[in-house]
Amino acid sequence: MERRQRLQRLGERGDQGRVRLVVLSLCLSAATALAQDGRRSGYEYMSRQTQAMQDDEATGPAVLALLDGEALWKRDCAGCHKQGMKGVATRYPALYRGKLVDLEQRVNLCRVERQKAQPFPYESRELLALTAFIGRQSRGLPIEVSADPAAGKAFFLKRQGQLNLSCANCHDDNPGRKLGGSVIPQGHPTGYPIYRLEWQGMGSLQRRLRSCLAGMRAENYALGSPELVELELYLMSRARGMKLETPAVRP
């Protein structure tokens, strides 16, 4: 009996060892893929404390926006979209009737055309909450935008403003370095709308883009302008295949 128990324990240890080997192999494969790809989410540049805020979906800083978004979803959207919107946020910006629109604009088009309701203003609590809740349904899925990003790429590479800088000067040439005490990420918009600690609230990708343009002392554009939507598309195309993190948390 004792011998049988000892053999059983050895077998269990062997199983545990095999599991550890499989896990280690998967981790090494993931690390190799990351090293070959070279792309890093902004999450990887954050402190452990900030990462923990994003990881904690139950009490993280974006939870109130998600709850508001869920309430709006049940009130306005669930009646038509009974299967949910898993995967939808990974495909925006996208063409709609020949025009490039981002997720915020698509939500408002649905409100105006289908619900005969007023559109939500950009950066309003309602629009941020609803797009965060829609994005949350695709969390962990790969980004899959497919529209032509050429116009946004040209914007990204263009030097502009009083400082004569392009987006690429920071996000391609200097990722990982610091600017004004903050780490420069590679600029992959994997988590928008996000909760930004600096803002003490939620914000869209376009809000962040306008902040960057202001920092460059360059011409700025109105929220929802074609230029910002095209830049959104290019940034999402650079992140194609990376996992969506909505709603992310950033410093």
C-alpha positions in Angstrom: 0.0 0.0 0.0 2.8 2.4 1.0 4.7 1.6 -2.2 1.6 2.2 -4.3 1.1 5.6 -2.7 4.7 6.6 -3.2 4.4 5.6 -6.9 1.3 7.6 -7.2 3.0 10.7 -5.7 5.9 10.2 -8.1 3.4 10.1 -11.0 1.8 13.3 -9.9 5.1 15.0 -9.6 5.9 13.8 -13.2 2.6 15.2 -14.4 3.4 18.5 -12.7 6.8 18.5 -14.2 5.4 18.0 -17.7 2.9 20.8 -17.1 5.7 23.1 -16.1 7.6 22.2 -19.2 4.6 22.9 -21.4 4.0 26.2 -19.7 7.7 27.1 -20.0 7.7 26.2 -23.7 4.7 28.4 -24.3 6.3 31.3 -22.5 9.5 30.9 -24.5 7.5 30.7 -27.7 5.7 33.9 -26.8 8.9 35.7 -25.8 10.5 34.6 -29.1 7.6 35.9 -31.1 7.7 39.2 -29.3 11.5 39.5 -29.9 11.0 38.8 -33.6 8.0 41.1 -33.9 9.5 44.0 -31.9 6.1 45.6 -31.1 5.2 46.3 -27.5 1.9 47.5 -26.0 2.0 50.6 -23.8 1.1 48.2 -21.0 4.6 46.8 -21.1 6.1 50.3 -20.4 4.0 50.9 -17.2 4.9 50.3 -13.6 3.7 47.2 -11.9 1.2 49.3 -9.9 -0.4 50.7 -13.0 -0.4 47.3 -14.7 -2.3 46.0 -11.6 -4.9 48.7 -12.0 -5.6 47.5 -15.6 -5.5 43.8 -14.6 -8.1 44.3 -11.8 -11.3 44.5 -13.8 -13.4 44.2 -10.6 -12.2 47.4 -8.9 -10.0 49.1 -11.5 -10.5 52.8 -12.3 -12.4 52.0 -15.5 -15.0 49.9 -13.8 -17.5 52.7 -13.4 -17.4 53.6 -17.1 -18.0 49.9 -17.9 -21.0 49.8 -15.6 -22.4 53.0 -17.2 -21.7 51.5 -20.6 -23.5 48.3 -19.8 -26.6 50.2 -18.6 -26.6 52.2 -21.9 -26.1 49.0 -23.9 -29.0 47.3 -22.2 -31.2 50.3 -22.7 -30.4 51.3 -26.3 -28.4 48.5 -28.1 -29.2 45.0 -26.7 -32.6 44.8 -28.4 -31.0 44.8 -31.9 -27.6 43.3 -31.1 -28.8 40.3 -29.3 -25.6 38.4 -29.9 -23.4 41.1 -28.5 -20.5 42.8 -30.4 -17.6 40.5 -29.8 -14.9 41.3 -32.4 -16.5 44.5 -33.6 -14.1 47.0 -31.9 -11.1 45.2 -33.4 -12.2 46.3 -37.0 -12.5 50.1 -36.5 -11.9 52.6 -38.0 -13.6 51.1 -41.0 -15.5 52.1 -44.2 -19.2 52.7 -43.8 -21.0 53.6 -47.0 -17.7 54.7 -48.5 -16.7 56.9 -45.6 -14.0 56.1 -43.0 -15.5 56.2 -39.5 -14.2 55.3 -36.1 -16.1 53.4 -33.5 -17.5 56.5 -31.8 -18.9 57.8 -35.1 -20.4 54.4 -35.9 -22.2 54.3 -32.6 -23.6 57.8 -33.3 -24.6 56.8 -36.8 -26.6 54.0 -35.3 -28.2 56.3 -32.8 -29.2 58.8 -35.5 -30.3 56.4 -38.3 -31.8 53.6 -36.3 -32.9 55.0 -33.0 -33.8 58.5 -34.3 -31.9 59.9 -31.3 -29.3 62.7 -30.9 -25.7 61.7 -31.3 -23.5 61.7 -28.2 -20.8 64.4 -28.2 -17.2 63.3 -28.5 -15.6 62.8 -25.0 -19.1 62.7 -23.4 -19.5 60.4 -20.5 -22.1 58.4 -22.4 -20.0 57.9 -25.6 -16.9 56.9 -23.7 -18.8 54.5 -21.5 -20.6 52.8 -24.4 -17.5 52.5 -26.6 -15.6 51.1 -23.6 -18.3 48.5 -23.0 -18.3 47.6 -26.7 -14.5 47.4 -26.7 -14.5 45.2 -23.6 -16.5 42.6 -25.5 -13.4 42.2 -27.8 -10.7 42.3 -25.1 -8.0 39.8 -25.9 -8.9 39.5 -29.6 -6.4 40.5 -32.3 -6.8 43.9 -34.0 -8.0 43.4 -37.6 -8.5 46.7 -39.3 -8.6 46.4 -43.1 -9.1 49.8 -44.7 -6.3 51.5 -46.5 -4.1 53.4 -44.0 -2.0 55.4 -46.5 -3.4 58.8 -45.6 -2.9 58.3 -41.9 0.6 57.0 -42.5 1.5 60.2 -44.4 0.2 62.2 -41.4 2.3 60.1 -39.0 5.5 60.6 -40.9 5.0 64.3 -41.7 7.1 66.9 -39.8 4.9 69.7 -38.6 4.4 72.4 -36.0 6.8 74.9 -34.5 9.0 72.0 -33.2 9.2 70.5 -36.7 8.4 67.0 -35.4 6.6 64.0 -36.7 4.7 61.3 -34.8 7.5 58.9 -35.9 10.2 61.0 -34.2 8.9 59.9 -30.8 7.1 56.6 -31.4 9.5 55.1 -34.0 12.8 56.7 -33.1 12.7 56.9 -29.3 10.3 54.4 -27.7 11.3 53.5 -24.2 13.0 56.8 -23.6 11.5 59.6 -21.4 9.9 62.8 -22.4 8.8 65.2 -19.7 9.2 62.4 -17.1 7.0 59.9 -19.0 8.1 56.9 -21.0 7.5 57.2 -24.7 5.6 54.1 -26.0 5.6 52.7 -29.5 2.1 54.3 -30.0 0.0 51.2 -30.5 -3.6 52.1 -29.6 -4.6 48.7 -28.1 -6.7 50.0 -25.2 -8.9 52.9 -26.1 -10.9 54.4 -24.7 -8.6 54.3 -21.7 -8.6 55.5 -18.1 -5.6 57.9 -17.9 -4.4 58.8 -14.4 -3.3 62.2 -15.7 -6.9 62.9 -16.7 -8.4 61.2 -13.7 -11.0 59.8 -16.1 -11.7 58.1 -19.4 -10.6 59.5 -22.8 -10.7 58.6 -26.4 -7.8 58.0 -28.7 -8.6 61.3 -30.5 -8.2 63.2 -27.2 -4.7 61.7 -26.9 -3.8 62.6 -30.5 -4.9 66.2 -30.0 -2.8 66.3 -26.9 0.2 65.1 -28.8 -0.4 67.7 -31.6 -0.6 70.4 -29.0 2.7 69.3 -27.5 4.2 69.5 -31.0 2.8 73.0 -31.4 1.2 71.8 -34.6 -2.2 72.6 -36.2 -4.9 70.8 -34.3 -8.0 69.2 -35.6 -11.6 69.0 -34.3 -12.7 65.8 -32.7 -14.1 63.5 -35.4 -12.2 65.2 -38.2 -11.1 63.1 -41.2 -7.5 63.7 -40.4 -7.7 62.3 -36.9 -9.8 59.3 -38.1 -7.2 58.5 -40.8 -4.4 58.7 -38.2 -6.4 56.4 -35.9 -6.7 53.9 -38.7 -2.9 54.0 -39.4 -2.1 53.5 -35.8 -4.5 50.6 -35.5 -3.0 49.1 -38.7 0.4 49.2 -37.1 -1.1 47.2 -34.2 -2.8 44.7 -36.4 -2.6 41.3 -34.8 -1.9 42.7 -31.3 -4.5 42.0 -28.6 -7.1 44.6 -27.7 -6.9 45.7 -24.1 -10.0 48.0 -23.8 -10.4 49.7 -21.4 -6.7 50.1 -20.7 -5.1 52.2 -17.9 -2.2 54.5 -18.5 -0.3 57.0 -16.4 
